[in-house]
Amino acid sequence: MSAYPTHLEIVEPAQLKIDWSDGQRRLYSFRELRDRCPCATCREKRKQPPAMLPVLTEAEMQPLRVQGMKPVGNYAYSIDFSDGHDTGIYSFELLRELGDLVEAGSDA
């Protein structure tokens, strides 16, 4: 992939905006990013049937937030979520598949 993020910004409500080197701009909900976490644990959980009555931690009951992002080499970001999860490595390719494309000239 030749496109790479040039600007990242948290926008309300609960969204991440990424501007890409090829001019594309995408908006990602925090929930979509968390639900599509690519780590091995989350991939396995998605394969399992949903629990009938899941037990939630205190952190999981709070509104989901992105608390930080760190580059991983020149190909990905790790994302720290408010529920304590921080093991997913989101490749640029995955990030380009997720989110919603924002039209040029939009303030979003």
PyRosetta script that sets phi, psi and omega in degrees:
from pyrosetta import init, pose_from_sequence

init()
pose = pose_from_sequence("MSAYPTHLEIVEPAQLKIDWSDGQRRLYSFRELRDRCPCATCREKRKQPPAMLPVLTEAEMQPLRVQGMKPVGNYAYSIDFSDGHDTGIYSFELLRELGDLVEAGSDA")
pose.set_psi(1, 133.6)
pose.set_omega(1, -178.6)
pose.set_phi(2, -96.7)
pose.set_psi(2, -24.3)
pose.set_omega(2, 179.4)
pose.set_phi(3, -77.6)
pose.set_psi(3, 144.6)
pose.set_omega(3, -180.0)
pose.set_phi(4, -142.5)
pose.set_psi(4, 155.2)
pose.set_omega(4, 179.7)
pose.set_phi(5, -66.0)
pose.set_psi(5, 136.7)
pose.set_omega(5, 175.8)
pose.set_phi(6, -111.7)
pose.set_psi(6, -19.8)
pose.set_omega(6, -179.8)
pose.set_phi(7, -155.5)
pose.set_psi(7, 132.4)
pose.set_omega(7, 175.8)
pose.set_phi(8, -121.3)
pose.set_psi(8, 139.1)
pose.set_omega(8, -178.8)
pose.set_phi(9, -151.1)
pose.set_psi(9, 135.5)
pose.set_omega(9, 172.9)
pose.set_phi(10, -81.8)
pose.set_psi(10, 126.6)
pose.set_omega(10, 177.1)
pose.set_phi(11, -125.5)
pose.set_psi(11, 153.2)
pose.set_omega(11, -178.6)
pose.set_phi(12, -91.8)
pose.set_psi(12, 151.0)
pose.set_omega(12, -3.0)
pose.set_phi(13, -90.4)
pose.set_psi(13, 122.2)
pose.set_omega(13, 170.7)
pose.set_phi(14, 51.9)
pose.set_psi(14, 51.1)
pose.set_omega(14, 179.4)
pose.set_phi(15, -133.2)
pose.set_psi(15, 154.6)
pose.set_omega(15, 173.7)
pose.set_phi(16, -114.1)
pose.set_psi(16, 132.1)
pose.set_omega(16, 176.5)
pose.set_phi(17, -109.0)
pose.set_psi(17, 132.1)
pose.set_omega(17, 175.4)
pose.set_phi(18, -124.5)
pose.set_psi(18, 125.8)
pose.set_omega(18, 170.4)
pose.set_phi(19, -95.6)
pose.set_psi(19, 135.5)
pose.set_omega(19, -175.8)
pose.set_phi(20, -108.1)
pose.set_psi(20, 156.1)
pose.set_omega(20, -175.8)
pose.set_phi(21, -61.6)
pose.set_psi(21, -21.8)
pose.set_omega(21, 179.6)
pose.set_phi(22, -93.2)
pose.set_psi(22, 10.8)
pose.set_omega(22, 177.4)
pose.set_phi(23, 93.3)
pose.set_psi(23, -8.7)
pose.set_omega(23, 178.9)
pose.set_phi(24, -73.0)
pose.set_psi(24, 144.4)
pose.set_omega(24, 175.1)
pose.set_phi(25, -127.3)
pose.set_psi(25, 133.6)
pose.set_omega(25, -179.2)
pose.set_phi(26, -131.1)
pose.set_psi(26, 146.4)
pose.set_omega(26, 174.6)
pose.set_phi(27, -111.9)
pose.set_psi(27, 135.5)
pose.set_omega(27, -178.8)
pose.set_phi(28, -125.6)
pose.set_psi(28, 131.3)
pose.set_omega(28, 172.5)
pose.set_phi(29, -77.8)
pose.set_psi(29, 147.5)
pose.set_omega(29, 177.5)
pose.set_phi(30, -59.2)
pose.set_psi(30, -38.7)
pose.set_omega(30, -178.1)
pose.set_phi(31, -64.0)
pose.set_psi(31, -43.0)
pose.set_omega(31, 178.1)
pose.set_phi(32, -60.7)
pose.set_psi(32, -45.7)
pose.set_omega(32, 179.7)
pose.set_phi(33, -60.4)
pose.set_psi(33, -44.1)
pose.set_omega(33, -178.7)
pose.set_phi(34, -67.4)
pose.set_psi(34, -43.3)
pose.set_omega(34, -178.4)
pose.set_phi(35, -67.5)
pose.set_psi(35, -25.2)
pose.set_omega(35, -179.4)
pose.set_phi(36, -102.2)
pose.set_psi(36, 18.8)
pose.set_omega(36, 179.3)
pose.set_phi(37, -50.6)
pose.set_psi(37, 130.1)
pose.set_omega(37, -176.5)
pose.set_phi(38, -89.3)
pose.set_psi(38, 6.1)
pose.set_omega(38, -178.5)
pose.set_phi(39, -68.3)
pose.set_psi(39, 158.9)
pose.set_omega(39, -176.7)
pose.set_phi(40, -59.4)
pose.set_psi(40, -41.8)
pose.set_omega(40, -178.8)
pose.set_phi(41, -61.7)
pose.set_psi(41, -46.9)
pose.set_omega(41, -178.8)
pose.set_phi(42, -68.4)
pose.set_psi(42, -37.9)
pose.set_omega(42, 177.1)
pose.set_phi(43, -60.7)
pose.set_psi(43, -41.4)
pose.set_omega(43, 178.6)
pose.set_phi(44, -66.8)
pose.set_psi(44, -41.2)
pose.set_omega(44, 179.3)
pose.set_phi(45, -61.5)
pose.set_psi(45, -36.2)
pose.set_omega(45, 179.7)
pose.set_phi(46, -67.6)
pose.set_psi(46, -23.1)
pose.set_omega(46, 178.9)
pose.set_phi(47, -79.1)
pose.set_psi(47, -22.8)
pose.set_omega(47, -177.0)
pose.set_phi(48, -81.4)
pose.set_psi(48, 148.8)
pose.set_omega(48, 173.6)
pose.set_phi(49, -64.8)
pose.set_psi(49, 146.0)
pose.set_omega(49, -178.7)
pose.set_phi(50, -62.8)
pose.set_psi(50, 142.8)
pose.set_omega(50, 176.4)
pose.set_phi(51, -69.7)
pose.set_psi(51, 144.3)
pose.set_omega(51, -178.1)
pose.set_phi(52, -68.0)
pose.set_psi(52, -43.7)
pose.set_omega(52, 178.9)
pose.set_phi(53, -132.2)
pose.set_psi(53, 82.6)
pose.set_omega(53, -178.5)
pose.set_phi(54, -66.1)
pose.set_psi(54, 146.4)
pose.set_omega(54, 175.6)
pose.set_phi(55, -95.4)
pose.set_psi(55, 121.2)
pose.set_omega(55, -178.2)
pose.set_phi(56, -98.8)
pose.set_psi(56, 143.8)
pose.set_omega(56, 173.9)
pose.set_phi(57, -79.7)
pose.set_psi(57, 167.6)
pose.set_omega(57, 176.9)
pose.set_phi(58, -57.3)
pose.set_psi(58, -43.3)
pose.set_omega(58, -179.5)
pose.set_phi(59, -63.5)
pose.set_psi(59, -36.8)
pose.set_omega(59, -179.5)
pose.set_phi(60, -70.0)
pose.set_psi(60, -21.6)
pose.set_omega(60, -179.8)
pose.set_phi(61, -83.7)
pose.set_psi(61, -13.4)
pose.set_omega(61, -180.0)
pose.set_phi(62, -85.2)
pose.set_psi(62, 160.0)
pose.set_omega(62, 175.9)
pose.set_phi(63, -58.6)
pose.set_psi(63, 135.9)
pose.set_omega(63, -177.9)
pose.set_phi(64, -72.9)
pose.set_psi(64, 133.8)
pose.set_omega(64, 179.1)
pose.set_phi(65, -133.3)
pose.set_psi(65, 154.0)
pose.set_omega(65, 167.6)
pose.set_phi(66, -93.3)
pose.set_psi(66, 120.2)
pose.set_omega(66, -177.5)
pose.set_phi(67, -95.9)
pose.set_psi(67, -16.3)
pose.set_omega(67, 178.0)
pose.set_phi(68, -179.7)
pose.set_psi(68, 159.0)
pose.set_omega(68, 175.8)
pose.set_phi(69, -137.9)
pose.set_psi(69, 139.9)
pose.set_omega(69, 178.9)
pose.set_phi(70, -130.0)
pose.set_psi(70, 137.0)
pose.set_omega(70, 176.1)
pose.set_phi(71, -67.2)
pose.set_psi(71, 145.3)
pose.set_omega(71, 174.2)
pose.set_phi(72, -118.2)
pose.set_psi(72, 104.6)
pose.set_omega(72, -175.2)
pose.set_phi(73, 56.9)
pose.set_psi(73, -144.0)
pose.set_omega(73, 177.5)
pose.set_phi(74, -112.2)
pose.set_psi(74, 29.1)
pose.set_omega(74, -173.4)
pose.set_phi(75, -138.7)
pose.set_psi(75, -4.4)
pose.set_omega(75, -172.6)
pose.set_phi(76, -163.2)
pose.set_psi(76, 173.0)
pose.set_omega(76, 171.8)
pose.set_phi(77, -131.0)
pose.set_psi(77, 145.6)
pose.set_omega(77, 165.8)
pose.set_phi(78, -98.8)
pose.set_psi(78, 144.3)
pose.set_omega(78, -176.7)
pose.set_phi(79, -121.1)
pose.set_psi(79, 130.1)
pose.set_omega(79, 175.7)
pose.set_phi(80, -98.5)
pose.set_psi(80, 119.1)
pose.set_omega(80, -179.7)
pose.set_phi(81, -100.7)
pose.set_psi(81, 156.2)
pose.set_omega(81, -178.3)
pose.set_phi(82, -67.2)
pose.set_psi(82, -16.3)
pose.set_omega(82, 177.8)
pose.set_phi(83, -83.5)
pose.set_psi(83, 5.5)
pose.set_omega(83, 177.4)
pose.set_phi(84, 94.6)
pose.set_psi(84, -6.3)
pose.set_omega(84, -178.2)
pose.set_phi(85, -82.0)
pose.set_psi(85, 132.3)
pose.set_omega(85, -177.8)
pose.set_phi(86, -151.2)
pose.set_psi(86, 21.8)
pose.set_omega(86, -174.4)
pose.set_phi(87, -100.2)
pose.set_psi(87, -6.0)
pose.set_omega(87, -179.7)
pose.set_phi(88, -77.1)
pose.set_psi(88, 138.6)
pose.set_omega(88, 174.3)
pose.set_phi(89, -113.7)
pose.set_psi(89, 111.3)
pose.set_omega(89, -174.8)
pose.set_phi(90, -93.9)
pose.set_psi(90, 103.2)
pose.set_omega(90, 179.4)
pose.set_phi(91, -65.9)
pose.set_psi(91, 157.3)
pose.set_omega(91, 176.0)
pose.set_phi(92, -59.2)
pose.set_psi(92, -36.8)
pose.set_omega(92, 178.5)
pose.set_phi(93, -60.9)
pose.set_psi(93, -44.8)
pose.set_omega(93, 178.4)
pose.set_phi(94, -63.5)
pose.set_psi(94, -44.3)
pose.set_omega(94, -179.2)
pose.set_phi(95, -61.5)
pose.set_psi(95, -33.3)
pose.set_omega(95, 178.0)
pose.set_phi(96, -70.6)
pose.set_psi(96, -24.6)
pose.set_omega(96, 178.1)
pose.set_phi(97, -80.7)
pose.set_psi(97, -28.1)
pose.set_omega(97, -176.0)
pose.set_phi(98, -91.0)
pose.set_psi(98, 174.9)
pose.set_omega(98, 174.4)
pose.set_phi(99, 75.8)
pose.set_psi(99, -178.3)
pose.set_omega(99, -179.5)
pose.set_phi(100, -119.4)
pose.set_psi(100, 134.8)
pose.set_omega(100, 177.1)
pose.set_phi(101, -68.7)
pose.set_psi(101, 134.0)
pose.set_omega(101, 177.8)
pose.set_phi(102, -102.9)
pose.set_psi(102, 133.3)
pose.set_omega(102, 179.8)
pose.set_phi(103, -63.3)
pose.set_psi(103, 146.2)
pose.set_omega(103, 177.6)
pose.set_phi(104, -58.3)
pose.set_psi(104, 140.5)
pose.set_omega(104, 179.5)
pose.set_phi(105, 86.0)
pose.set_psi(105, -4.6)
pose.set_omega(105, 178.5)
pose.set_phi(106, -77.0)
pose.set_psi(106, 145.8)
pose.set_omega(106, 178.6)
pose.set_phi(107, -77.4)
pose.set_psi(107, -13.7)
pose.set_omega(107, -177.2)
pose.set_phi(108, -62.2)
pose.dump_pdb("model.pdb")
